[in-house]
Amino acid sequence: MLENYFDVIVIGAGPIGLTCGIEAVKRGRSHLIIEKGCLVNSIFHYPANMTFFSTSERLEIGNVPFVSHGDKPTRREALEYFRRVKQSWNLNVHTYENVFELKKEEDLFHVISNKGKYISKNIIISTGFYDIPNYLNIPGEELPKVKHYFDEAHPYAYLKVIVIGAANSAVDVALETYRRASEVTMVIREDRIKENVKYWVKPDIDNRIKEGSIKTFFNSELVAIRDDEVDINTPEGVISIKNDFVFAMTGYHSDFSFLEKAGVTISTDDQRTPYFNEDTFETNVKGMFLAGVVCGGMDNGKWFIENSRYHAQNIFDHIDKSA
């Protein structure tokens, strides 16, 4: 047996990456899961007080029960749950290890990271989408006051905050900072808050906007950021307002450069959808598979934990048939 050989190497230790590891254990295949951050790194970087849209049972993997105190689990409960999943299945996970080269020679993949070199016949890329923000590409975006991730509201109490976006992330930031006495202004390209905002939150944000507690510019966009103010292009023209922090909740996308470097074909349209077989999830590179939200390209709302848990089973069914 080759040194550092594994039947399957999974890149990404999010919930779906862990599901792939579980499937490997079930089928008696050696595995390695490599994660550049901590376990379920994306969930760790969610806002500290975030509550999931889904109920806990819909997030379960590997037949490990997920019990939460409320109807919807919190970020803290999810982190505890996925740690228990890792322990229950004795998954082989390397955290804080960054894969920077992935090449295929004959029938074997060579995986090179900052900590080691590994060999496998099968690679599953399950890297999610939360690591790379969709940038505004406007003057001043590089200033320290501009945040593409939200941690918690307390540091921004009593300050003037701009929130860009109309989906769940933007709404959560706006409401949390508003409740910590921030002066909140939302800037939204569309003419309304998105309809798919969490149903228990949407009436709250709609009412705060209606009463003027959260000032909102619809059909508008931020066009420039300076140390103490911003410019907003509104239907009435460009206006400038005082500002301390900007939260650009404009979404995130997968690491397309990593996929392309690995040889995966990606569509040339705005969706940037990677090629994969919809039954087996195998890419155009034989033996290389995609799992989870990375399959959606720029459409990161298409796949999530609940509807992509089956990816691992389909992938391993194909691996077993090809063995």
SULVENLIN-V39616 format. One record per residue. N is the residue number from 1. SS is DSSP state (helix for helix, strand for strand, loop for the rest). OMEGA is omega as a letter, one per 30 degrees, with the letter a starting at -180 (* if undefined). Layout:
n: <N,N>
ss: <SS,SS>
omega: <OMEGA,OMEGA>
This chain:
n: <1,2,3,4,5,6,7,8,9,10,11,12,13,14,15,16,17,18,19,20,21,22,23,24,25,26,27,28,29,30,31,32,33,34,35,36,37,38,39,40,41,42,43,44,45,46,47,48,49,50,51,52,53,54,55,56,57,58,59,60,61,62,63,64,65,66,67,68,69,70,71,72,73,74,75,76,77,78,79,80,81,82,83,84,85,86,87,88,89,90,91,92,93,94,95,96,97,98,99,100,101,102,103,104,105,106,107,108,109,110,111,112,113,114,115,116,117,118,119,120,121,122,123,124,125,126,127,128,129,130,131,132,133,134,135,136,137,138,139,140,141,142,143,144,145,146,147,148,149,150,151,152,153,154,155,156,157,158,159,160,161,162,163,164,165,166,167,168,169,170,171,172,173,174,175,176,177,178,179,180,181,182,183,184,185,186,187,188,189,190,191,192,193,194,195,196,197,198,199,200,201,202,203,204,205,206,207,208,209,210,211,212,213,214,215,216,217,218,219,220,221,222,223,224,225,226,227,228,229,230,231,232,233,234,235,236,237,238,239,240,241,242,243,244,245,246,247,248,249,250,251,252,253,254,255,256,257,258,259,260,261,262,263,264,265,266,267,268,269,270,271,272,273,274,275,276,277,278,279,280,281,282,283,284,285,286,287,288,289,290,291,292,293,294,295,296,297,298,299,300,301,302,303,304,305,306,307,308,309,310,311,312,313,314,315,316,317,318,319,320,321,322,323>
ss: <loop,loop,loop,loop,strand,strand,strand,strand,strand,strand,strand,loop,loop,loop,helix,helix,helix,helix,helix,helix,helix,helix,helix,helix,helix,helix,loop,loop,loop,loop,strand,strand,strand,strand,loop,loop,loop,loop,loop,loop,helix,helix,helix,helix,loop,loop,loop,loop,loop,loop,strand,strand,strand,strand,strand,helix,helix,helix,helix,loop,loop,loop,loop,loop,loop,loop,loop,loop,loop,loop,loop,strand,strand,strand,helix,helix,helix,helix,helix,helix,helix,helix,helix,helix,helix,helix,helix,helix,loop,loop,loop,loop,strand,strand,loop,loop,loop,loop,strand,strand,strand,strand,strand,strand,strand,loop,loop,strand,strand,strand,strand,strand,strand,loop,loop,loop,strand,strand,strand,strand,strand,strand,strand,strand,strand,loop,loop,loop,loop,loop,loop,strand,strand,loop,loop,loop,loop,loop,strand,loop,loop,loop,loop,loop,loop,strand,strand,loop,loop,loop,loop,loop,loop,helix,helix,helix,loop,loop,loop,strand,strand,strand,strand,strand,loop,loop,loop,helix,helix,helix,helix,helix,helix,helix,helix,helix,helix,helix,loop,loop,loop,loop,strand,strand,strand,strand,strand,loop,loop,loop,loop,loop,loop,loop,loop,loop,loop,loop,helix,helix,helix,helix,helix,helix,helix,helix,helix,helix,helix,helix,helix,loop,loop,loop,strand,strand,strand,loop,loop,loop,strand,strand,strand,strand,strand,loop,loop,loop,strand,strand,strand,strand,strand,strand,loop,loop,strand,strand,strand,strand,strand,strand,loop,loop,strand,strand,strand,strand,loop,loop,loop,strand,strand,loop,loop,helix,helix,helix,helix,helix,helix,loop,loop,loop,loop,strand,loop,loop,loop,loop,loop,loop,loop,strand,loop,loop,loop,loop,loop,loop,loop,strand,loop,loop,loop,loop,loop,strand,strand,strand,loop,helix,helix,helix,helix,helix,loop,loop,loop,loop,loop,loop,loop,loop,helix,helix,helix,helix,loop,loop,helix,helix,helix,helix,helix,helix,helix,helix,helix,helix,helix,helix,loop>
omega: <l,l,a,l,l,l,a,l,l,l,a,a,l,a,a,l,l,l,l,l,l,l,l,l,l,a,l,a,l,a,l,l,a,a,a,l,l,l,a,a,a,a,l,a,l,l,a,a,a,l,a,l,a,l,a,a,l,l,a,l,l,a,l,a,l,a,l,a,l,l,a,a,l,l,a,l,l,l,l,a,a,l,l,l,l,a,a,a,l,a,a,a,l,l,a,l,a,l,a,l,a,a,a,l,a,a,a,l,l,a,a,l,l,a,a,l,a,a,l,l,a,l,l,l,a,a,l,a,a,a,a,a,l,a,l,a,l,l,l,a,a,a,a,a,a,a,l,l,l,l,l,a,a,a,a,a,l,a,l,a,l,l,a,l,a,a,a,a,a,a,l,l,a,a,a,l,l,a,l,l,l,l,a,l,l,l,a,l,a,a,a,l,a,a,a,l,a,a,a,a,a,l,l,a,l,a,l,l,a,a,l,l,l,a,a,l,l,a,a,l,l,a,l,a,l,a,a,l,l,l,l,l,a,l,l,a,a,l,l,l,l,a,l,a,l,l,a,a,a,l,a,l,a,l,a,a,l,l,a,l,l,l,a,l,a,a,a,l,a,a,l,a,l,l,l,l,a,l,a,a,l,l,l,l,a,l,l,a,l,l,l,a,l,l,a,a,l,l,a,l,a,a,l,a,a,a,l,l,a,a,a,a,l,l,a,l,a,l,l,a,a,a,*>
